[in-house]
Amino acid sequence: MVGFAALPTSEVGGEGDSQSQLVGVARILGPKWVQSPVLTVGLLGVQVLWSVEMSYASPYLLSLGLKKSLMAIVFLAGPLSGLIVQPLIGALADRSRSRFGRRRPYMLAGTAICVFGVLLLGFTREFASIFTARASYANDVLTIWLAIWAIYCIDFAVNAVQAVDRALIVDTLPTNEQASGNAWAARMLGIGSVAGFFVGNVDLTQVFFMFGKTELQVLAVIASLLLVTTHSATAYCVTERVLVNSSKTPKKGLSAEMKILWNNLLKLPRVIRQICLIQFFAWLGWFPILFYTTVYIGELHKRASPTPTDDDAAAALDAEGTRLGTRAMLCNAVVALVTTFVMPLFVLRDEDRRRGLLAPAKGWSNRRKMHLATLWAASHLLFALCMAATLFTSSVFGATLLMAVVGFSWAITQWAPFSLLGEAIHSGSPPAGEDAASIHLSDTRSRTNVRDDNDEARQFLVVDEDDILDASSDGIASTRTSLDDVHENIRPRASPLMQQAGARVSMANIGVVGDDEGGGEASDKGNDDLMSKAGVILGIHNIFIVVPQFLVTGLSSIIFAIFEPDKSVLHGHHPGNTTPNSGNLTELAIESSNSTSSVISFGRASEQVTDSDGPNSVAIIFRLGGVSAAVAFVLCLRLSREMRRKT
């Protein structure tokens, strides 16, 4: 069964490609209820792969003999890949003219590199032994270098895969399905995160002995199989529109692609620019949570425990602190997963707004539904309050409770901004500097019920006189076309139908189109331009997520130098879900923590016992993150008001 479809449109394929056009129909095989899971299941494989690397890379490198002072250089791969690869792959994929679509070729190529990297990481010693004799110095050195190479391959390739996975959601789903599709993406990430905790408690070498001799080897094979299976299912079931060009255009080099990224960064539409700015301040608060939660819980446990008298007692205290920190992150992951299933029921959908035009909302659930941007703002406020609460928390139980509550905000962060970005791209926001009145973030085929809007506003005290919306609209019907019908006879020019503004706004469903103040033709042109640059926009959005990591790292170093000068923290490297696992490599990590420096890898934390009377430096970093989250709350609240006015 073919699900939804969109009219084949003539869209700009990038700067300098005025003759480019997207033709065909984006569709997903299968019944309606299975389409979003199939489209997003690849992120489950991505999350499992991240979990393997995050949990095992640091202790494995230490077990090979890599110095802790070099760990930070190795784990620069994460932020560098997020800063460079995602925007670059987005730009390249946007201009891809493969007959298989713009995203899937990059997705499958990136998957293949990921599989190579993770298998190389798991079987590094075996690969090195092909070229050198076992137990020799050359073998040890080559093993370390191959492991480092594997980590860089994984980080760069998985960022490429994740970039096209997200872009495929924007390309394939119509505006009114963006929230649902990205909610499923958050669920897949949550399932992968929670599963990692339980897999770590199983002796995998006994269950899957045929995959390898160590837990890392077994997990490498399992992660590879899962990544290939999930992305193969997505590639088979999803059909993309194809970018074609009537004339040969010279291929652009790296400098030209970077120039395109820079130009698009400067010309971001107002609403997309606001979302990116909110993400910047939000992730200044999130990175400390992802980096240092286990350290924070372990520190509280140590302060409440007697000072150890010998090295064995200190190691046992470290191990217990790590276990308690892992338990807190498990609570966080479970709450986040539950939130991704529950909260979409309380978000206003286009169907709710259309029904609201005909009759007042009835029932408690309908009256309590809110705009997604309002929910996002509320999650920032909750996060800021939880970080402020660390001032009054001194027990492991209290800190664990705070981390569990923060799981709600984490779930919304994995869902809301990507949904709003997808809607903004589909709605065709005007470039920055143009009339903001023409910005539409939700489906332009509907209007919000006045009663629903006022109910939502009263809940968060953000209502004002201008929030009362019109309900005037015009009806337009769309048609459906199959990619199979147009693929054999692709024309280098746009269809005459595309000269009609209304047809280009409509996606697949019969609905209502709101009146645009800026004129139909200009709005359509902006919509075409944004749709053809979805990968670039998502890549730029990721830059605003990654840059805070560098700032948090520098700020943390300063705070540790002031309050705990003897501590050296080399943390993990990517904004992924924390997925600690247990096993032999974990024991190696704990055993290696008896020096003055500590290695933290998203749930792997060991540190020296500090003076219980001194300030908790990690808590200070958390509170500063809470201040940043409060700024994100204010900005998001403004965005919510603007969106509800324009919806």
C-alpha positions in Angstrom: 0.0 0.0 0.0 1.3 3.4 -0.9 0.9 5.9 2.0 1.1 9.6 1.4 2.4 11.4 -1.7 3.3 14.9 -2.8 3.0 16.6 -6.1 6.1 16.5 -8.2 7.5 20.0 -8.1 10.1 22.1 -9.8 12.6 23.0 -7.1 15.9 24.7 -7.0 18.6 22.2 -6.5 21.1 24.6 -5.0 23.0 27.7 -5.8 24.0 27.8 -9.4 21.6 25.0 -10.3 18.7 27.0 -11.6 17.7 24.2 -14.0 17.4 21.5 -11.3 14.1 20.1 -10.4 12.8 17.4 -8.1 10.5 15.0 -9.8 8.4 12.1 -8.7 6.7 11.2 -5.5 8.0 10.5 -2.0 6.3 7.5 -0.6 6.6 4.6 1.9 5.5 1.1 1.4 3.1 -0.6 3.8 0.0 0.3 5.8 -0.2 3.8 7.4 0.6 2.6 11.0 3.9 1.1 9.9 5.2 3.9 7.7 6.7 6.1 10.4 8.4 3.2 12.2 9.9 2.0 9.0 11.1 5.4 8.0 12.9 6.0 11.4 14.0 2.5 12.4 17.5 3.3 11.1 18.0 5.6 14.0 17.6 2.6 16.3 20.7 1.0 14.6 22.5 4.3 14.9 21.8 4.6 18.6 23.0 1.1 19.3 26.2 1.7 17.4 26.8 5.0 19.3 26.2 3.0 22.5 28.8 0.5 21.7 31.4 3.1 20.9 30.6 5.4 23.9 30.7 2.6 26.4 33.6 0.6 25.2 36.0 2.8 23.2 37.6 4.6 26.2 38.3 1.5 28.3 39.4 -0.5 25.3 42.0 2.1 24.3 43.2 2.2 27.8 43.5 -1.6 27.9 45.6 -1.4 24.7 48.1 1.0 26.4 47.0 4.4 25.1 48.0 7.2 27.4 45.2 9.1 29.0 46.8 12.4 28.0 46.1 11.3 24.3 42.5 10.4 24.9 41.2 13.9 24.3 42.9 14.0 20.9 41.3 10.8 19.9 37.8 11.9 21.0 38.0 15.1 19.0 36.6 12.9 16.3 33.1 13.3 17.7 32.7 17.1 17.8 34.7 17.5 14.6 32.6 15.1 12.7 29.4 16.7 14.0 30.7 20.2 13.0 32.0 19.3 9.6 30.4 16.0 8.3 26.7 16.6 8.9 26.6 20.0 7.1 28.9 18.9 4.3 27.0 15.6 3.7 23.7 17.6 3.8 25.0 19.9 1.1 26.3 17.1 -1.1 23.1 15.1 -0.7 20.9 18.0 -1.5 22.5 18.3 -4.9 22.8 14.5 -5.6 21.2 13.4 -8.9 21.3 9.7 -8.3 18.3 7.8 -9.7 17.9 6.2 -6.3 17.3 9.5 -4.7 19.3 12.1 -2.8 19.5 10.5 0.6 19.6 6.7 0.3 22.9 6.4 -1.6 24.7 8.4 1.2 22.8 6.4 3.8 23.9 3.0 2.5 27.5 4.2 1.8 27.8 5.6 5.3 26.3 2.4 6.8 29.0 0.3 5.0 31.8 2.5 6.4 30.2 2.3 9.9 30.2 -1.5 9.7 33.8 -1.5 8.6 34.8 0.8 11.5 32.9 -1.0 14.3 34.2 -4.4 13.2 37.7 -3.0 13.0 37.3 -1.7 16.5 36.1 -5.0 17.8 38.7 -7.1 16.1 41.6 -4.7 16.1 44.2 -7.2 17.4 43.2 -9.8 14.8 43.5 -7.2 12.0 46.9 -6.1 13.2 48.1 -9.7 13.5 47.6 -10.0 9.7 50.6 -7.6 9.2 52.6 -8.1 12.4 53.5 -10.9 14.8 51.3 -11.2 17.8 52.8 -10.1 21.2 55.4 -7.9 19.4 55.9 -4.2 19.9 54.9 -3.5 16.3 51.7 -5.4 16.8 50.8 -3.3 19.9 51.5 0.0 18.1 49.6 -1.1 15.0 46.6 -2.2 17.1 46.4 1.2 18.8 46.6 3.0 15.6 43.9 0.8 14.0 41.7 1.3 17.0 42.0 5.1 16.7 41.4 4.9 12.9 38.3 2.8 13.6 36.9 5.4 16.0 37.4 8.2 13.5 35.7 6.0 10.8 32.7 5.3 13.1 32.3 9.0 14.2 32.5 10.5 10.7 30.4 7.8 9.0 27.7 7.6 11.7 27.3 11.4 11.5 26.8 11.1 7.8 24.2 8.4 8.3 22.4 10.3 11.0 22.3 13.4 8.8 20.6 11.7 5.9 18.3 9.7 8.3 16.9 13.0 9.6 16.8 14.6 6.1 14.9 11.7 4.8 12.1 12.3 7.4 11.8 15.9 6.2 11.9 14.9 2.5 9.4 12.1 2.8 6.7 13.2 5.3 4.3 16.0 4.5 4.0 18.9 6.9 1.2 17.5 9.1 3.2 14.2 9.6 6.5 15.8 10.7 5.6 15.8 14.4 4.5 12.2 14.3 7.5 11.1 12.3 10.1 12.8 14.5 8.3 11.4 17.6 9.0 8.0 16.2 12.6 9.0 15.6 12.9 9.9 19.3 11.3 6.6 20.3 13.8 4.7 18.2 16.6 6.5 20.0 15.0 5.9 23.3 14.6 2.2 22.7 18.2 1.9 21.7 19.3 3.7 24.8 17.2 1.6 27.2 18.2 -1.6 25.5 21.8 -0.8 26.0 21.5 -0.8 29.8 20.0 -4.3 29.8 22.3 -5.8 27.2 25.2 -4.7 29.4 23.9 -7.0 32.2 24.0 -10.1 29.9 27.1 -12.3 29.4 27.0 -11.9 25.6 30.0 -14.2 25.1 28.0 -17.1 26.4 24.8 -16.3 24.5 26.5 -15.3 21.2 29.7 -17.2 21.4 29.9 -17.6 17.7 30.3 -13.8 17.2 33.5 -13.4 19.2 35.5 -14.0 22.3 35.0 -10.7 24.1 32.0 -8.6 24.7 33.2 -5.8 22.5 33.6 -8.3 19.6 30.1 -9.7 20.1 28.6 -6.2 20.4 30.4 -5.1 17.3 28.9 -7.9 15.3 25.4 -7.3 16.7 25.6 -3.5 16.1 26.7 -4.1 12.6 23.9 -6.5 11.8 21.3 -4.2 13.4 22.6 -1.2 11.5 22.6 -3.0 8.1 19.1 -4.5 8.7 17.4 -1.3 9.8 18.8 0.8 7.0 18.2 -1.8 4.4 14.5 -1.9 5.5 14.3 1.9 5.2 16.1 2.0 1.8 13.8 -0.7 0.4 10.5 0.7 1.7 11.1 4.4 1.1 11.0 5.9 -2.4 12.4 9.4 -2.8 11.9 12.1 -5.4 14.8 12.4 -7.9 16.8 15.6 -8.6 17.4 16.1 -12.3 19.1 18.8 -14.3 18.4 19.8 -17.9 22.0 20.8 -18.5 25.4 19.5 -17.4 26.8 21.6 -14.5 30.4 21.3 -13.3 31.0 19.5 -10.0 31.8 21.8 -7.1 34.8 21.4 -4.9 35.0 21.4 -1.2 35.6 25.2 -1.0 32.4 25.8 -3.1 30.4 23.5 -0.8 31.6 25.3 2.2 30.7 28.6 0.6 27.2 27.3 0.0 27.0 26.4 3.7 28.1 29.8 4.8 25.7 31.6 2.4 22.8 29.5 3.7 23.8 30.1 7.3 23.6 33.9 6.7 20.3 33.6 4.9 18.4 31.3 7.3 14.7 32.1 7.5 13.7 33.9 10.7 11.9 30.9 12.4 14.7 28.4 11.5 17.3 30.9 12.8 15.3 31.1 16.1 15.2 27.3 16.4 18.9 27.1 15.9 19.6 29.9 18.5 17.3 28.1 21.1 19.2 24.9 20.4 22.5 26.7 21.1 21.5 27.8 24.6 19.7 24.5 25.3 22.7 22.4 24.5 25.0 24.5 26.7 22.9 22.9 29.4 22.6 19.5 28.0 26.2 18.7 27.4 27.1 18.8 31.2 24.3 16.3 31.8 25.6 14.0 29.1 29.2 14.3 30.2 29.1 14.4 34.0 26.0 12.9 35.4 27.7 9.7 36.6 30.5 11.9 38.0 28.0 14.0 39.9 26.1 11.0 41.4 29.4 9.3 42.3 30.7 12.5 43.9 27.6 12.7 46.1 28.0 9.1 47.1 31.7 9.6 48.0 30.8 12.7 50.1 28.3 10.6 52.1 30.7 7.7 52.6 33.6 7.3 55.0 37.0 8.2 53.5 38.6 4.9 52.2 41.7 3.7 54.0 43.4 1.9 51.2 43.5 1.5 47.4 41.1 -1.4 47.4 38.5 0.5 49.4 38.9 3.5 47.1 38.4 1.3 44.0 35.3 -0.3 45.6 33.9 3.2 46.3 34.6 4.3 42.7 32.8 1.2 41.4 29.8 1.8 43.6 29.6 5.4 42.5 29.7 4.4 38.9 26.9 1.9 39.5 24.7 4.5 41.2 25.4 6.9 38.3 24.5 4.3 35.8 21.2 3.6 37.7 20.4 7.3 37.5 20.9 7.4 33.8 18.8 4.3 33.4 15.9 6.1 35.2 16.5 9.1 32.8 16.3 6.9 29.7 13.2 5.1 30.9 11.3 8.4 31.6 12.5 9.7 28.2 11.2 6.7 26.4 7.8 6.8 28.1 7.5 10.5 27.4 8.0 9.9 23.6 4.9 7.7 23.6 2.7 9.7 25.9 3.3 13.4 25.1 2.4 13.3 21.4 -1.1 12.6 22.6 -1.2 16.1 24.2 0.1 18.0 21.2 -2.2 19.8 18.8 -2.4 18.3 15.4 -3.8 19.6 12.2 -6.8 17.3 12.5 -7.5 18.8 16.0 -7.4 22.3 14.5 -9.7 21.4 11.6 -12.2 19.9 14.0 -12.0 23.0 16.1 -13.2 25.1 13.2 -16.5 23.1 13.2 -17.1 22.5 16.9 -15.7 23.4 20.3 -13.2 21.0 21.7 -14.8 18.4 24.0 -13.2 16.2 26.6 -10.3 16.8 29.0 -7.6 15.6 26.6 -8.6 17.9 23.8 -8.8 21.0 26.1 -5.4 20.2 27.5 -3.6 19.9 24.1 -0.9 22.4 23.4 1.3 23.6 20.5 4.6 21.6 20.2 6.6 24.8 20.6 4.9 25.5 23.9 5.7 22.0 25.1 9.3 22.6 24.0 9.4 25.8 26.0 8.0 24.0 29.1 10.7 21.3 28.8 13.4 24.1 29.0 11.8 25.5 32.1 11.6 22.1 33.8 15.3 21.5 33.0 16.3 24.9 34.4 14.3 24.2 37.6 16.0 20.8 38.0 19.4 22.3 37.6 18.5 25.0 40.2 17.4 22.2 42.5 20.9 20.9 42.7 21.5 23.7 45.2 19.3 21.9 47.6 20.3 18.3 46.7 23.0 16.5 48.6 21.8 12.9 48.5 22.1 10.2 45.8 18.4 9.6 45.9 17.6 13.3 45.4 20.0 13.6 42.5 18.7 10.4 40.9 15.2 11.8 41.1 16.3 15.0 39.4 18.0 13.1 36.6 14.8 11.0 36.1 12.7 14.1 35.8 15.2 15.6 33.3 14.4 12.6 31.2 11.1 14.3 30.2 13.0 17.3 28.9 15.5 15.1 27.1 12.7 13.3 25.2 11.2 16.6 24.1 14.6 17.8 23.0 15.0 14.7 20.8 11.6 15.4 19.2 10.3 18.9 19.1 13.1 20.9 17.4 13.4 18.4 14.5 9.6 18.5 14.0 9.5 22.2 14.0 12.4 22.4 11.6 10.6 20.0 9.3 7.4 22.0 9.4 9.4 25.2 8.8 11.1 23.8 5.7 7.9 22.5 4.3 6.0 25.7 5.0 8.6 27.8 3.1 9.6 30.5 5.6 10.9 33.7 3.9 14.6 34.6 4.2 15.7 36.6 7.2 14.9 40.3 6.9 11.7 39.8 5.0 8.2 40.3 6.4 7.9 38.0 9.4 4.1 37.9 9.0 4.5 35.4 6.2 6.2 32.8 8.4 4.2 29.6 8.8 5.6 26.7 10.8 2.6 24.3 11.0 0.5 23.1 8.1 -0.8 26.1 6.2 -3.9 24.2 5.4 -5.5 24.8 8.8 -6.1 27.3 11.5 -6.0 27.0 15.2 -9.2 27.0 17.2 -9.5 30.1 19.4 -10.6 28.1 22.3 -7.7 25.6 22.0 -5.2 28.4 21.8 -6.6 30.2 24.8 -6.7 27.0 26.9 -3.1 26.3 26.0 -2.0 29.9 26.7 -3.6 29.9 30.2 -1.7 26.8 31.1 1.7 28.6 30.6 0.6 32.2 31.2 1.6 33.3 27.7 -1.7 34.6 26.3 -2.1 38.1 25.0 -4.7 39.9 22.9 -2.9 39.2 19.7 -3.2 35.4 20.1 -6.8 35.4 18.9 -6.6 33.9 15.4 -8.7 34.1 12.3 -10.4 31.0 10.9 -10.7 32.0 7.3 -9.4 29.6 4.7 -9.8 28.4 1.1 -10.0 24.8 0.0 -7.7 23.3 -2.5 -7.4 19.7 -3.6 -4.2 18.0 -4.7 -3.4 15.2 -7.0 -1.1 12.3 -6.8 1.5 11.1 -9.1 3.8 8.1 -9.1 7.5 8.2 -9.4 7.3 5.2 -11.6 5.2 7.1 -14.1 7.6 10.0 -14.4 11.0 8.3 -14.1 11.1 7.1 -17.7 10.1 10.4 -19.1 11.8 13.0 -17.0 11.5 16.5 -18.4 14.2 19.2 -17.9 11.5 21.8 -17.3 8.8 22.3 -14.7 5.3 21.0 -15.2 2.8 23.7 -16.2 0.8 22.7 -13.1 3.6 24.1 -11.0 2.8 27.6 -12.2 -0.2 27.5 -9.9 0.7 28.7 -6.4 -2.0 26.6 -4.6 -0.8 23.3 -6.2 2.7 23.8 -4.9 1.6 24.4 -1.4 -0.6 21.3 -1.2 1.2 18.1 -0.2 -1.1 15.1 -0.4 -4.1 15.6 1.7 -7.2 17.6 0.9 -7.1 20.6 3.3 -7.4 24.3 3.6 -4.7 26.8 2.7 -4.3 29.9 4.8 -3.9 33.3 3.3 -0.3 34.4 2.9 0.2 38.1 3.3 3.4 38.1 1.2 1.8 36.8 -2.0 1.5 33.2 -3.3 4.3 33.3 -5.8 7.0 34.6 -3.5 5.9 32.2 -0.8 6.1 29.2 -3.2 9.5 30.2 -4.4 10.8 30.2 -0.8 9.2 26.9 -0.1 10.8 25.3 -3.2 14.2 26.7 -2.1 14.0 25.4 1.4 12.8 22.0 0.4 15.7 21.6 -1.9 18.1 22.5 0.9 16.8 20.4 3.7 20.1 18.6 4.2 22.0 21.9 4.4 19.5 23.4 6.9 19.7 20.3 9.2 23.5 20.4 9.0 23.6 24.0 10.0 21.2 23.1 12.8 23.7 20.5 14.0 26.4 23.1 14.1 24.4 25.0 16.7 24.3 21.8 18.7 28.0 20.9 18.4 29.6 24.3 19.1 28.3 24.3 22.7 30.3 21.2 23.3 33.6 23.1 22.7 32.4 25.9 25.0 31.3 23.5 27.7 34.7 21.7 27.5 36.5 25.0 28.0 34.2 26.2 30.7 34.5 22.9 32.6 38.3 23.0 32.4 38.3 26.5 34.0 35.8 25.5 36.7 37.8 22.3 37.5 41.0 24.3 37.6 39.6 26.8 40.1 37.7 24.4 42.4 39.5 21.1 42.0 42.9 21.7 40.4 44.0 18.1 40.9 41.2 16.8 38.7 41.5 16.2 35.0 38.4 15.2 33.2 38.5 13.8 29.6 34.9 13.3 28.7 33.1 11.5 25.9 32.7 13.0 22.5 29.2 13.2 21.1 25.7 14.3 22.1 24.2 10.8 22.2 22.2 9.0 24.8 24.1 7.6 27.7 24.2 3.8 27.4 26.5 2.3 30.0 27.2 -1.4 29.7 28.9 -3.8 32.1 31.5 -6.3 31.3 35.2 -7.0 31.3 36.1 -3.7 29.6 34.2 -1.8 32.3 36.4 -3.5 34.9 39.5 -2.4 33.0 38.2 1.1 33.1 37.6 1.0 36.8 41.0 -0.5 37.5 42.7 2.2 35.5 41.2 5.0 37.6 43.8 5.0 40.3 45.8 7.9 38.8 45.2 11.6 39.3 43.2 11.9 36.1 39.9 10.4 35.2 38.3 9.2 32.0 34.6 9.8 31.5 32.9 8.3 28.5 29.2 8.8 28.8 28.5 6.8 31.9 32.1 5.6 32.5 33.4 7.8 35.3 36.1 7.3 37.9 37.7 10.0 39.9 39.7 10.6 43.0 38.0 11.2 46.3 37.8 14.9 47.0 37.4 16.9 50.1 33.8 16.6 51.2 33.8 20.1 52.5 34.8 21.7 49.2 32.3 22.8 46.5 31.0 20.3 44.0 32.4 21.6 40.8 30.1 19.4 38.6 27.0 20.8 40.4 28.3 24.3 39.6 28.6 23.4 35.9 25.0 22.0 36.1 23.7 25.3 37.5 25.3 27.3 34.8 23.7 25.0 32.3 20.4 25.7 34.0 20.9 29.4 33.5 21.5 28.8 29.8 18.3 26.6 29.7 16.4 29.5 31.2 17.5 31.7 28.3 16.4 29.0 25.9 13.0 28.9 27.7 12.5 32.7 27.1 13.5 32.4 23.4 11.3 29.4 22.9 8.3 31.1 24.6 8.6 33.9 22.1 8.8 31.5 19.2 5.7 29.7 20.5 3.7 32.9 20.6 4.8 33.8 17.1 3.9 30.4 15.8 0.5 30.4 17.4 -0.3 33.8 15.9 0.8 32.7 12.4 -0.6 29.2 12.4 
